[in-house]
Amino acid sequence: MRISTALFVLLLVLLQYRLWFGNGSMTEVHHLEKQISQVKEDNQKLKERNLSLTAEVYDLKQGQEAIEERARSEMGMIKYDETFYQIIDYSGSQANSN
């Protein structure tokens, strides 16, 4: 009777060890769940970025407004009949030099 009790206790300890520290343990499962949630979050950000880029490509292929906006903001270009005004803020440049 004592041998069978000791055997069951030993078996229980071995099973508990495997549950907490062995292959497929609770800590490993928790770590993998954190990795899965991080990958899902990264995928969601990439999907949003892809949608934004797809919309931008569509705008560039279909309309002239997106091309004009890029030319104005990135290259400083203006249309033929437009007047260019440059506003210089002297107060900001003096504050940075002091």
C-alpha positions in Angstrom: 0.0 0.0 0.0 2.8 2.4 0.9 4.7 1.5 -2.3 1.7 2.3 -4.4 1.1 5.6 -2.6 4.7 6.6 -3.1 4.5 5.5 -6.7 1.4 7.7 -7.3 3.0 10.6 -5.5 6.1 10.3 -7.6 4.0 10.0 -10.8 2.1 13.1 -9.7 5.3 15.1 -9.1 6.6 14.0 -12.6 3.4 15.1 -14.3 3.4 18.4 -12.4 7.0 19.0 -13.4 6.2 18.5 -17.0 3.1 20.7 -16.8 5.1 23.7 -15.4 8.6 23.3 -16.8 8.7 20.7 -19.6 8.0 20.8 -23.3 4.6 22.5 -23.9 4.5 23.8 -20.3 2.3 26.6 -19.1 5.1 29.2 -19.2 5.9 28.2 -22.8 2.3 28.5 -23.8 2.0 31.9 -22.2 5.2 33.1 -24.0 3.8 31.8 -27.3 0.5 33.5 -26.7 2.3 36.8 -26.2 4.3 36.3 -29.4 1.0 35.6 -31.3 -0.6 38.7 -30.1 2.5 40.8 -31.0 2.5 39.3 -34.5 -1.2 40.0 -34.9 -0.7 43.6 -33.9 2.2 44.0 -36.3 0.1 42.4 -39.1 -2.7 44.9 -38.4 -0.4 47.8 -38.6 1.0 46.5 -41.9 -2.5 46.0 -43.3 -3.4 49.6 -42.5 -0.2 50.8 -44.2 -0.9 48.7 -47.2 -4.4 50.1 -47.5 -3.0 53.6 -47.3 -0.4 52.9 -50.0 -3.0 51.2 -52.2 -5.2 54.3 -51.9 -2.3 56.6 -52.7 -1.3 54.5 -55.8 -4.9 54.6 -56.9 -5.0 58.4 -56.5 -1.8 58.8 -58.4 -3.0 56.6 -61.3 -6.5 58.1 -61.5 -6.4 61.8 -60.6 -4.2 64.8 -61.2 -4.9 66.3 -57.7 -2.6 63.8 -55.9 0.2 64.5 -58.4 -0.2 68.2 -58.0 -0.3 68.0 -54.3 3.0 66.0 -54.3 4.6 68.4 -56.7 3.6 71.4 -54.5 4.6 69.9 -51.1 7.7 67.9 -52.0 9.2 69.9 -54.9 7.8 73.4 -54.3 6.3 73.6 -57.8 3.5 76.0 -58.7 1.1 76.2 -61.7 1.6 78.5 -64.6 -0.9 81.3 -63.6 -0.2 81.1 -59.8 1.7 83.6 -57.7 4.2 82.3 -55.3 4.4 84.0 -51.8 7.1 83.2 -49.4 6.6 84.2 -45.8 9.7 84.5 -43.7 9.4 84.4 -39.9 12.3 86.4 -38.4 11.2 85.9 -34.8 11.6 82.1 -35.1 15.0 82.3 -36.7 16.4 84.7 -34.2 15.2 82.6 -31.3 17.0 79.5 -32.6 20.3 81.4 -33.1 20.5 82.7 -29.5 
